[in-house]
Amino acid sequence: MSSSCSLAGMAKAKKARPMTDDALALVARRFAVLSEPMRLRLLHALFDGEKPVNTLVEATGGTQANVSRHLQTLADAALLTRRKEGLQVFYSIADPSIFQLCELVCGSLEKQHAARAEMLGSR
């Protein structure tokens, strides 16, 4: 994505930047890739570093075929990188901005839930 399509820049400025239809399509595709819970589990499992596929299968509780399919999707979206060592395939986070995006989303959800809990508790 180009610098004219920066989520961080949009958040800081609090003003939407003009975006082309192509840029909007790229952003929509990125969010579509991240909209699958298994893919989020895989990303979360990789936050502390590179792991082989069999470890990711165990960590997520998915089947080998399902995990492999989702890893391929994340790699195709340039969110993950893979390397082969013998018969094993290792995956790691390729785009470190995913850490910031997850932190933003999780932080926002925590605030929303805290506000709801406070509102319900004050009744």
Secondary structure, DSSP 8 states (H G I E B T S, - for coil): --GGG-HHHHHHH-S-----HHHHHHHHHHHHHHT-HHHHHHHHHHTTS-EEHHHHHHHHT--HHHHHHHHHHHHHTTSEEEEEETTEEEEEES-THHHHHHHHHHHHHHHHHHHHHHHHHT-
